[in-house]
């Protein structure tokens, strides 16, 4: 199954759970894409002892998951894209929604 995940939060526990869901979905052999929007483009910079979001993001990527970061949201925060979170557009988000059999938002 194709699973699309839209994350709009950088609250550590919620973002951590979103990426745990993404990792588990890939491990169950689903094809998974994540689109980071709004404050979620800051997820890779979360520094929380209890909820290690960057670790889950790396694990998801290593398993073949795809992460996209909203370019407008990055720009509004004066952030750059990264190898882990390449810059994407709203068109990419719409295409992910069209591609997905199921869509989950956090």
C-alpha positions in Angstrom: 0.0 0.0 0.0 1.1 3.6 -0.6 0.9 5.6 2.5 1.3 9.4 2.6 2.0 11.2 5.8 1.7 15.0 6.4 3.4 16.3 9.5 2.6 19.8 10.6 4.1 19.9 14.1 7.6 20.1 15.7 6.2 19.1 19.1 8.7 16.4 20.1 6.4 13.6 21.1 3.9 14.1 18.2 6.7 14.3 15.6 8.4 11.2 17.2 5.2 9.2 17.0 4.6 10.3 13.4 8.1 9.0 12.4 7.7 5.8 14.4 4.5 5.2 12.5 6.3 5.9 9.2 9.2 3.5 10.2 6.7 0.8 11.2 4.8 1.2 8.0 7.9 0.7 5.9 8.9 -2.3 8.0 5.5 -3.8 7.1 6.5 -3.3 3.4 4.4 -0.3 2.6 5.8 2.5 0.4 5.8 5.6 2.5 6.3 9.3 1.8 6.3 12.1 4.4 5.7 15.7 3.7 6.8 18.2 6.3 4.8 21.4 6.4 4.8 24.5 8.6 6.7 24.1 11.8 7.4 20.4 11.0 10.2 21.5 8.7 12.1 22.0 11.9 11.8 18.3 12.9 15.4 17.5 12.1 16.5 20.1 14.6 14.5 18.8 17.6 16.7 18.2 20.6 14.7 16.2 23.1 16.2 13.6 25.5 13.0 11.5 25.6 11.8 11.8 22.0 14.7 11.5 19.5 13.0 12.7 16.4 16.1 13.0 14.2 17.0 9.4 15.0 13.6 8.2 13.8 13.9 10.3 10.7 17.3 8.8 9.8 15.9 5.3 10.4 12.9 6.0 8.2 15.2 7.3 5.4 17.6 4.3 5.8 14.7 2.0 5.3 13.8 3.7 2.0 11.2 6.2 3.2 11.0 9.5 1.4 10.9 12.8 3.2 9.9 16.1 1.5 10.1 19.5 3.2 7.9 22.5 2.1 10.1 25.0 0.4 7.9 28.0 1.4 7.9 26.8 5.0 11.7 26.4 4.9 12.2 29.8 3.3 9.9 31.6 5.9 12.2 30.2 8.6 15.3 31.1 6.7 16.3 27.4 6.6 17.9 25.4 3.9 16.9 22.0 2.6 19.1 19.0 3.5 19.9 15.6 2.0 17.5 14.1 4.5 14.8 16.7 3.8 15.0 18.0 0.2 13.0 21.1 -0.7 9.6 20.3 -2.2 6.6 22.3 -3.4 2.9 22.2 -2.7 2.6 20.4 -6.1 4.7 17.6 -4.6 2.4 17.5 -1.6 -0.7 17.3 -3.9 1.0 14.6 -6.0 1.7 12.6 -2.8 -1.9 12.8 -1.8 -3.0 11.7 -5.2 -0.5 8.8 -5.1 -1.4 7.6 -1.6 -3.9 4.8 -1.0 -4.1 6.1 2.6 -3.2 9.5 4.0 -2.4 10.3 7.7 -1.8 13.7 9.2 0.0 14.5 12.5 
